[in-house]
Amino acid sequence: MKHETSQFLPLSPASLHILLALAGEDLHGYGIMQEIARQSAGQYKLGPGTLYDNLKKLMLLGLIEETSSRSSTDDPRRRYYRLKGLGRNVRHSTRTPSTDKSGPVERESCLKSSIRRTSILR
């Protein structure tokens, strides 16, 4: 598994946040943006251009896939995304406290350090 996932590392902050957001359930684009904001306590915000560029890249890499609508009441234009097995492996191989232990304190710490790294890069 290590060899298979190492080619995808390191992940960009946006890609890492998307994989973390999709860890719990399938989400549509706006839902991913909301989940990222929730997980980061509003500290990290992903705009639609960055989101959809990264979703396309992650799909081409085989880390996530587009799924069908969740229910008949959903807008048919809404696209849902989910982690594929390889995406889960890559998320786990990042060795961040949030992916190793999945506790709220560890996840918050990981997201805060990711936010700091992102702020430095801007």
SERO-4910 file (N, C-alpha, C, O; in steps of 0.05 Angstrom, whole numbers):
BEGIN
 pado doro    nc1    nc2    nc3   cac1   cac2   cac3    cc1    cc2    cc3    oc1    oc2    oc3
  Met    A     17    -24      0      0      0      0     17     25      0     11     44    -13
  Lys    A     39     25     14     56     48     17     66     57    -11     65     81    -18
  His    A     76     38    -27     86     45    -53     64     56    -71     68     75    -86
  Glu    A     41     45    -69     18     53    -86      9     82    -80      3     97    -98
  Thr    A      9     89    -54     -1    115    -47     21    137    -46     14    161    -48
  Ser    A     46    130    -44     67    150    -42     69    168    -66     78    191    -64
  Gln    A     61    158    -89     63    175   -113     44    198   -113     47    217   -128
  Phe    A     24    198    -95      4    220    -93     11    240    -72     -2    261    -69
  Leu    A     32    235    -57     40    253    -35     63    270    -43     79    262    -59
  Pro    A     65    294    -32     47    306    -12     22    317    -26     23    324    -50
  Leu    A      0    317    -12    -24    329    -22    -24    359    -18    -13    369      1
  Ser    A    -37    373    -36    -41    402    -32    -61    405    -10    -77    387     -4
  Pro    A    -60    428      4    -80    432     25   -109    429     16   -125    417     30
  Ala    A   -115    439     -8   -143    436    -18   -150    407    -22   -172    398    -15
  Ser    A   -132    391    -34   -138    363    -38   -141    348    -12   -159    331     -9
  Leu    A   -124    354      8   -126    341     34   -153    348     47   -166    330     57
  His    A   -161    373     46   -187    380     58   -210    367     44   -229    359     57
  Ile    A   -208    364     17   -230    350      3   -231    321     11   -253    310     16
  Leu    A   -208    307     13   -208    279     21   -219    276     49   -234    257     55
  Leu    A   -212    295     67   -222    293     95   -252    298     95   -266    285    110
  Ala    A   -262    317     78   -291    322     78   -306    298     67   -329    293     77
  Leu    A   -295    284     49   -309    261     37   -306    235     53   -317    215     46
  Ala    A   -291    236     74   -286    212     91   -311    202    103   -314    177    107
  Gly    A   -330    219    110   -353    211    125   -376    201    107   -389    181    113
  Glu    A   -381    215     85   -404    209     68   -400    221     40   -383    239     36
  Asp    A   -416    213     21   -417    225     -5   -428    253     -2   -447    258     12
  Leu    A   -415    272    -16   -424    300    -15   -424    312    -43   -409    304    -60
  His    A   -442    332    -47   -441    348    -71   -422    371    -67   -413    375    -44
  Gly    A   -416    386    -88   -395    407    -86   -399    427    -64   -381    432    -49
  Tyr    A   -424    438    -62   -429    457    -41   -427    444    -13   -418    457      6
  Gly    A   -435    419    -11   -433    405     14   -404    401     22   -398    402     46
  Ile    A   -387    396      2   -358    394      8   -347    420     19   -333    420     39
  Met    A   -355    442      6   -346    468     16   -356    473     45   -341    484     61
  Gln    A   -380    466     50   -391    470     77   -377    452     98   -371    461    120
  Glu    A   -371    427     90   -358    409    109   -330    418    115   -320    415    137
  Ile    A   -316    428     94   -289    438     99   -289    462    118   -273    464    136
  Ala    A   -308    480    114   -311    503    132   -318    494    160   -307    505    179
  Arg    A   -335    473    163   -342    463    189   -319    450    203   -313    455    226
  Gln    A   -304    433    188   -281    419    200   -259    438    208   -245    433    228
  Ser    A   -256    460    194   -235    479    200   -245    502    218   -231    522    221
  Ala    A   -270    500    228   -282    521    244   -282    548    229   -277    569    241
  Gly    A   -286    547    203   -287    571    187   -260    583    179   -259    604    166
  Gln    A   -239    570    187   -212    581    182   -203    576    153   -187    591    142
  Tyr    A   -212    555    140   -204    548    113   -229    548     95   -247    533    100
  Lys    A   -229    565     75   -251    567     57   -241    561     29   -221    572     19
  Leu    A   -256    544     16   -249    535    -11   -269    547    -30   -293    542    -28
  Gly    A   -260    563    -50   -278    574    -70   -286    554    -91   -273    533    -93
  Pro    A   -307    559   -106   -316    540   -126   -295    533   -147   -293    510   -156
  Gly    A   -280    552   -156   -260    547   -177   -239    527   -167   -232    508   -181
  Thr    A   -228    532   -143   -208    515   -131   -220    487   -126   -207    467   -130
  Leu    A   -245    487   -115   -258    462   -109   -261    444   -134   -252    421   -134
  Tyr    A   -273    455   -155   -278    439   -179   -253    432   -194   -252    410   -207
  Asp    A   -233    449   -194   -207    442   -206   -195    418   -191   -185    399   -204
  Asn    A   -196    418   -165   -185    397   -149   -202    371   -151   -191    349   -151
  Leu    A   -228    374   -152   -245    350   -156   -238    336   -182   -236    312   -184
  Lys    A   -235    352   -203   -228    341   -230   -201    326   -228   -198    304   -238
  Lys    A   -181    339   -215   -155    327   -212   -156    301   -196   -144    281   -204
  Leu    A   -171    301   -174   -173    278   -157   -188    255   -172   -182    231   -167
  Met    A   -208    262   -189   -221    241   -204   -202    229   -225   -202    205   -229
  Leu    A   -187    246   -239   -168    236   -258   -147    218   -246   -137    199   -258
  Leu    A   -139    224   -221   -120    207   -207   -132    182   -196   -118    164   -186
  Gly    A   -159    180   -196   -172    156   -187   -176    155   -156   -180    134   -145
  Leu    A   -175    179   -144   -178    180   -114   -207    183   -106   -215    174    -84
  Ile    A   -223    196   -123   -251    200   -117   -266    194   -143   -255    191   -165
  Glu    A   -293    191   -140   -310    186   -163   -336    201   -160   -344    207   -138
  Glu    A   -348    207   -182   -374    219   -182   -395    197   -179   -393    176   -191
  Thr    A   -416    202   -163   -437    183   -159   -463    194   -169   -465    217   -177
  Ser    A   -484    178   -167   -510    187   -176   -523    203   -153   -513    204   -131
  Ser    A   -545    216   -159   -560    232   -139   -568    215   -116   -571    190   -118
  Arg    A   -571    228    -93   -578    214    -68   -607    206    -67   -614    184    -57
  Ser    A   -625    223    -76   -653    217    -75   -668    229    -98   -656    245   -113
  Ser    A   -692    222   -102   -708    232   -124   -715    261   -121   -722    275   -140
  Thr    A   -712    272    -97   -718    300    -92   -694    318    -97   -697    343    -98
  Asp    A   -671    307   -101   -647    323   -107   -648    335   -135   -660    324   -153
  Asp    A   -636    358   -137   -634    372   -163   -617    353   -181   -595    345   -173
  Pro    A   -627    347   -205   -612    328   -222   -585    339   -232   -568    324   -240
  Arg    A   -582    365   -230   -556    377   -237   -535    374   -216   -511    377   -221
  Arg    A   -543    367   -191   -525    364   -169   -509    338   -172   -520    317   -176
  Arg    A   -482    341   -170   -465    318   -172   -453    312   -145   -444    329   -130
  Tyr    A   -454    286   -138   -443    277   -113   -416    263   -118   -412    251   -139
  Tyr    A   -399    265    -98   -372    253   -100   -367    235    -76   -378    240    -54
  Arg    A   -351    215    -80   -343    197    -58   -314    188    -61   -303    189    -83
  Leu    A   -303    181    -38   -275    170    -39   -276    142    -51   -293    126    -45
  Lys    A   -256    136    -67   -252    109    -76   -232     96    -57   -221    109    -40
  Gly    A   -228     70    -59   -210     56    -41   -182     68    -41   -170     72    -20
  Leu    A   -172     75    -65   -145     88    -66   -145    114    -52   -126    121    -39
  Gly    A   -167    130    -55   -169    156    -41   -168    152    -11   -156    168      3
  Arg    A   -181    132     -1   -180    126     28   -152    119     37   -143    128     58
  Asn    A   -139    103     21   -111     95     27    -93    119     27    -76    122     45
  Val    A    -96    136      8    -79    161      7    -85    178     31    -67    189     43
  Arg    A   -111    181     37   -118    198     61   -106    186     86    -95    201    103
  His    A   -106    160     89    -94    147    112    -63    150    112    -51    151    133
  Ser    A    -51    150     89    -22    150     87    -11    178     92     14    181     93
  Thr    A    -28    198     94    -17    225    100     -7    227    128      8    246    135
  Arg    A    -14    208    145     -4    206    172     -8    231    188      9    239    204
  Thr    A    -31    243    184    -38    266    201    -52    256    225    -64    235    224
  Pro    A    -52    271    247    -66    262    271    -96    257    265   -108    239    277
  Ser    A   -108    273    248   -137    270    242   -143    244    228   -164    232    232
  Thr    A   -125    235    211   -130    210    196   -121    185    212   -131    163    207
  Asp    A   -102    189    230    -93    166    245   -111    159    269   -116    136    274
  Lys    A   -121    180    283   -136    176    307   -165    184    304   -182    174    319
  Ser    A   -171    202    286   -198    211    280   -212    224    304   -236    226    305
  Gly    A   -197    232    324   -209    246    347   -212    276    340   -197    286    324
  Pro    A   -231    289    353   -236    317    347   -213    335    353   -208    354    338
  Val    A   -199    330    375   -176    348    382   -154    344    361   -142    364    352
  Glu    A   -148    319    354   -127    314    334   -134    326    307   -117    337    293
  Arg    A   -160    323    299   -169    333    273   -166    364    273   -157    375    253
  Glu    A   -174    376    295   -172    406    296   -143    415    294   -137    434    281
  Ser    A   -126    400    308    -97    407    307    -86    405    279    -71    422    269
  Cys    A    -94    383    265    -85    378    237    -95    400    219    -80    411    203
  Leu    A   -120    407    221   -132    428    204   -119    455    209   -114    470    191
  Lys    A   -114    461    235   -101    487    241    -73    488    229    -65    509    219
  Ser    A    -58    465    230    -31    466    218    -33    468    188    -16    481    176
  Ser    A    -53    456    176    -57    458    147    -64    487    140    -54    497    119
  Ile    A    -80    499    156    -88    527    151    -63    545    153    -60    563    136
  Arg    A    -46    540    173    -22    557    175     -4    553    151      6    572    140
  Arg    A     -1    528    142     16    523    118      4    537     93     19    548     77
  Thr    A    -23    536     91    -36    549     68    -32    579     69    -27    591     49
  Ser    A    -35    590     93    -32    619     95     -4    628     88      0    650     76
  Ile    A     16    612     95     44    619     88     48    618     58     63    634     47
  Leu    A     34    599     44     38    596     15     24    619     -1     32    623    -24
  Arg    A      5    632     11     -9    653     -4      7    678     -7     -3    697    -19
***
